[in-house]
Amino acid sequence: AQLARWKRDPAHRGQVCDAGLWAYSRHPNYFFEWCVWLGYAVYGLAFWPYGLVALGGQALILGSILKVTGIPATEAQALRSKGDLYRRYQQTTSAFLPLPRRK
């Protein structure tokens, strides 16, 4: 909802969203989606020792988001469309984990 609201404002056309959650993570949507799936894995741990299989699935999902389908494709598209604006954003904002901005 934050990103949709930000995009609706004509004053933001051609800019990089760095407000709300996007001030702490370039991809908060991926991070929080992964947290939901991680919650399912934690629930699966109740079925010890078979629940450990669920953690393997989470590692696969995380690897996919970080290295294959999620962040790399999104970052490449953002660099093509926003160029140097997005490069500056990359230098100051965490890619996945919501963290305070770097100087």
Beta strands, then each sheet from edge to edge (+ up, - down):
end
